[in-house]
Amino acid sequence: MGRPKIQRKINCRPAYSCFKPNGVPMTELTSIVLADDELEALRLVDMNGMQQLAAAHELGVSRQTLGSIVSRARQKVAQALVTGQAIDLQGTHLPQAQRQAKTVFSSSITQPKNVEIVETETEEH
C-alpha cells in the first residue's frame, strides 16, 4: 500500500469543462481527464513561468512530485492534441454523478485522490 496523497492547493478553475476538436460531436470522441492538480501545475509552470521549486511550494507538494504532475499533464495534453481526443477539465473534485459519461483514457497514468480547491478572489480591472 502506497503513501496517502498530500492535499494540493488549487487556486484556479478552468474557464470551460472541456476542450475538443472542432466539428466533432462529443459523443464521437474519447476524452482524457486532466486532474485539477495537473491543470494547476501547467498554469504555474508553463503559463506563469514559475520555477518548479516555487510552483511546488504554491501547490503544496515536493519539487519531485510537481515534476511528476507536470510531466503527466504534458503527456495527456500532447496525446489529446496528436490523436484528436477531448480534454476533460471537469476536475477530480466533482462527484462521479455530476460528471457526464465519457470514455476516459486508460493507461498507467493515475489520478490523484486528495485535491483541495482553494477559492481566491481576483481583482477586476
Summary of the structure (lengths in Angstrom):
residues: 125
radius of gyration: 14.8
end to end distance: 48.9
largest distance: 48.9
contacts: 306
relative contact order: 0.26
helix: 38%
strand: 12%
